[in-house]
Amino acid sequence: MFGFPKKKTEISTEVLVKFIWVSSFLAMIFALPPLAVFLGIYYFTGELIIGAVIGFGLHFVILAFSGRISKVITKLVS
């Protein structure tokens, strides 16, 4: 019916490994500090809502700086 041209993109192993490392570090930076703050507040004070709000807020503050963080990590991995 339709003949869509197949694009062949050659991705080197070095680029793929760098992509996986940078993505893994970003995921850890976005998730672990807010989770630690949430659990710390919850265990020490027993306040679930306050811990969730502060952890959620911290997550989005870190997310706002994701471009800068990504550039720094990419330079470190290179």
C-alpha positions as CSV (number, residue, x, y, z in Angstrom):
1,M,0.0,0.0,0.0
2,F,2.2,2.7,1.3
3,G,6.0,2.6,1.0
4,F,7.5,4.5,3.9
5,P,11.2,5.0,3.6
6,K,13.2,3.4,6.4
7,K,15.6,5.7,8.1
8,K,18.8,4.0,9.2
9,T,20.4,5.9,12.1
10,E,23.7,4.7,13.3
11,I,24.2,5.2,17.0
12,S,27.6,4.4,18.3
13,T,28.0,2.4,21.4
14,E,29.8,5.3,23.1
15,V,26.8,7.6,22.6
16,L,24.4,5.0,23.8
17,V,26.4,4.2,27.0
18,K,26.7,8.0,27.7
19,F,22.9,8.4,27.3
20,I,22.2,5.5,29.7
21,W,24.6,6.9,32.4
22,V,23.3,10.5,32.1
23,S,19.7,9.3,32.3
24,S,20.4,7.1,35.3
25,F,22.1,9.9,37.2
26,L,19.3,12.3,36.4
27,A,16.7,9.8,37.6
28,M,18.5,9.4,40.8
29,I,18.9,13.2,41.3
30,F,15.2,13.8,40.6
31,A,13.9,11.0,42.8
32,L,16.2,10.3,45.8
33,P,16.5,13.7,47.5
34,P,12.7,14.4,47.5
35,L,12.1,10.8,48.7
36,A,14.6,11.2,51.5
37,V,13.1,14.5,52.6
38,F,9.6,13.0,52.5
39,L,10.6,9.9,54.5
40,G,12.7,11.9,57.0
41,I,9.9,14.3,57.8
42,Y,7.4,11.5,58.0
43,Y,9.5,9.4,60.3
44,F,10.7,12.2,62.6
45,T,7.4,14.2,62.9
46,G,4.7,11.7,61.8
47,E,3.3,14.3,59.4
48,L,2.5,12.7,56.1
49,I,1.0,15.7,54.3
50,I,3.8,18.1,55.3
51,G,6.4,15.6,54.2
52,A,4.6,15.0,50.9
53,V,4.2,18.7,50.1
54,I,7.8,19.5,50.9
55,G,9.1,16.5,49.0
56,F,6.8,17.3,46.0
57,G,8.0,20.9,46.0
58,L,11.7,19.9,46.2
59,H,11.1,17.5,43.3
60,F,9.9,20.4,41.1
61,V,12.6,22.8,42.2
62,I,15.2,20.2,41.1
63,L,13.2,19.6,37.9
64,A,13.4,23.4,37.2
65,F,17.2,23.1,37.0
66,S,17.2,19.8,35.0
67,G,18.9,21.4,31.9
68,R,21.8,22.7,33.9
69,I,22.1,19.5,35.9
70,S,22.1,17.5,32.6
71,K,24.8,19.6,31.1
72,V,27.1,19.2,34.1
73,I,26.5,15.4,34.2
74,T,27.2,15.1,30.5
75,K,30.5,17.0,30.9
76,L,31.5,14.7,33.8
77,V,30.7,11.6,31.8
78,S,32.5,12.8,28.7
